[in-house]
Amino acid sequence: MKEEEEEEEEEVKMKDNIGCIDWVKGWMNVISEMLFQRIASKHLHNPIPLPSLHNLTFIVTGSTSGIGLQTARQLAESGAHVIMAVRNTNAAHELIQKWQTESPSQGLPLNIEVMEIDLLSLESVTRFADLYNARSEPLHALINNAGICSVGVPQTFSKDGHEVQMQVNHLATALLSVLLLPSLIRGSPSRIINVNSVVHSLGFVDPEDMSVVKGNRKYTGVVGYSSSKLAQVMFSGILQKRLPAECGISVVCVSPGIVKTNVVRDLPKIFQAAFAWTPYFFLSPEEGSRSSLFAATDPQVPEYCESLKADKRSACAFFSQDCRPSNPAKEAWNTETSRRVWEKTFEMVGLPVDAVDNLVRGKEVKCSFGDQYR
Ligand SMILES: NC(=O)c1ccc[n+]([C@@H]2O[C@H](COP(=O)([O-])OP(=O)(O)OC[C@H]3O[C@@H](n4cnc5c(N)ncnc54)[C@H](OP(=O)(O)O)[C@@H]3O)[C@@H](O)[C@H]2O)c1
């Protein structure tokens, strides 16, 4: 009995040590991204050249500031029909007016519209998906860009009861992706692009404690942010594998780099000072939008995603800020945790765990925060 207990203790210690090494490696990834991102992305033009996107529809969440704003604007200027999915609709309308007057698109009006969504409310997400799916129009790419980074802020919860970063960055985003599958299938070949972060490599997700409330781990803003981004990578990897090739939907995560945007607002003063004093190391929002735009439009991306799918052990397709494929963090390859994160996510967003299979087959799915979907 004593021997068994000692063995268990030894195992826990070993796991802690491995976790510690991964955490140090994660920080090294973040620091090296900051120091070398400019050099690594030297081969890219700014803005990134885009093909003509006429007759293609893109939804961009969180497009009122930062990376999302640049993404929406550049897509629209290349002829795309863009839906700005935002919580501040007035700000989005003002931006459109401004872009219409400044646009170089030969006097043609930009094809942009605004739809309201608040990722802090799962009901708002289902309402958005209801409205969009009811159009019975194709959707060619969903760019899940909206996100929050509440580092240096006390732990807070959405009205749905989830830690806010986990809700905005992963849960609500996953719900939106699943509920919009019928429209994405109509738009096939289509794509789901998740704006992730190199910070996912600091993450650790306990599927039984996604909001970090049980006290097994101390909550900090970094824990909340990195776990939400890691959960998104894990979920995306499984989503890509669950979608049959005939659906023609590619699922990709991207890292935009370390970018000077409003995300800095909530960071502790030391990080804000770093952004202010060492501007060389930080990308502009336009530079930060390149990986999303690349993943959403480059013709070789779907083939790359399909090639990864063939390997059962592979994690999700991931592109760095330099628009090159890269491997997500080691923990993202943990198939058992990923499966549990997948299942828990469905439970937390009020969907049956077979929702994807049913939507793909054209069957009806019921969401407890909304209505019937097919
Ligand atoms: N900046 C970086 O260094 C960096 C690095 C890695 C990853 N990222 C990721 O890049 C993405 C874009 O961030 P950013 O840097 O461009 O920051 P940002 O300027 O703060 O933009 C975030 C956008 O998300 C929207 N948003 C926030 N909460 C929302 C909610 N509850 N419902 C709907 N929309 C919401 C914001 O809307 P409001 O204007 O209404 O607040 C804003 O439009 C995020 O996913 C972020 O995690 C950023």
The ligand as a Gaussian input file, in Angstrom:
#p B3LYP/6-31G(d) Opt

LIG

0 1
 N       -2.570000      42.140000     -29.859000
 C       -1.809000      41.079000     -29.665000
 O       -0.611000      41.181000     -29.370000
 C       -2.399000      39.712000     -29.823000
 C       -1.543000      38.613000     -29.718000
 C       -2.055000      37.340000     -29.877000
 C       -3.396000      37.167000     -30.127000
 N       -4.217000      38.250000     -30.213000
 C       -5.650000      37.992000     -30.496000
 O       -6.063000      38.795000     -31.580000
 C       -7.474000      38.990000     -31.502000
 C       -7.804000      40.441000     -31.765000
 O       -7.303000      41.215000     -30.690000
 P       -6.658000      42.670000     -30.858000
 O       -5.259000      42.572000     -30.432000
 O       -6.983000      43.217000     -32.190000
 O       -7.427000      43.432000     -29.681000
 P       -8.500000      44.608000     -29.682000
 O       -7.991000      45.781000     -30.427000
 O       -8.870000      44.780000     -28.253000
 O       -9.722000      43.993000     -30.485000
 C      -10.558000      43.006000     -29.919000
 C      -11.896000      43.032000     -30.607000
 O      -12.708000      42.029000     -29.989000
 C      -13.941000      42.614000     -29.631000
 N      -14.573000      41.996000     -28.475000
 C      -14.091000      41.908000     -27.220000
 N      -15.003000      41.328000     -26.425000
 C      -16.082000      41.054000     -27.189000
 C      -17.354000      40.476000     -26.945000
 N      -17.715000      40.103000     -25.721000
 N      -18.215000      40.323000     -27.960000
 C      -17.884000      40.748000     -29.207000
 N      -16.707000      41.320000     -29.506000
 C      -15.819000      41.469000     -28.510000
 C      -13.605000      44.070000     -29.317000
 O      -14.784000      44.831000     -29.346000
 P      -14.899000      46.228000     -28.523000
 O      -14.158000      47.226000     -29.367000
 O      -16.369000      46.436000     -28.461000
 O      -14.259000      45.998000     -27.193000
 C      -12.615000      44.369000     -30.434000
 O      -13.303000      44.701000     -31.615000
 C       -7.888000      38.473000     -30.129000
 O       -8.451000      37.206000     -30.259000
 C       -6.573000      38.400000     -29.365000
 O       -6.593000      37.422000     -28.348000
 C       -3.759000      39.519000     -30.073000

